């Protein structure tokens, strides 16, 4: 499970749970860095989630776990991305972190290399799901979020919907990285900005 997944549940300790936040209190925004799958796969995942009445952050592969990052590390993240060359990623079959997360496997040396650079840019010690604990994945369903079906039925539905990826993973080139942001606990993360990788324009 990634820290981005856990933060959606209020489990990571990076932000206080909603019950501990008064309406007038100030809460620093929380950010994480990720990359997006090809649009066709993203739409397919979102449509599948909609059929299950399952609302979570837009489909992505987390590259840097959530944190209440200030201006300096956010600037450093952009600089790291700007000097990183595009890299290949393969999205494969359905996997699980037992009873908690259903996800698509994400494979690519570039994911771990960029993750390592982003962790180094923050300064503070990495979280539990970084470096040696980093397992790239594309989340499909979170066990603590509302679902129309029982968990075993959700898993069976995911395996049927995305069966083709098990036999033939979807390969694509990552050319940009997204910074996601949410301002308060309990909100969904929204896209804040995009950083082009080295040599990419527009």
Buried (B, 14 or more C-beta within 10 A) or exposed (E): BBBBBBBBBBBBEBBEEEEEBEEEEEBEEBBBBBBBBBEEBBEBBBEBBEEBEBEBBBBBBBBBBBBEBEEEBBEBBBEBBBEBEBBEBBBBBBBBBEEBBBBBBBBBEBBBEBBBBBBEBBEEEBBEBBBEEBBBBBBBBBBEBEBEBEBEEBBEBBBEBBEEBBEEBBEBEBBBBBBBBBEEBEEEBEBBEBBBBEEBEE
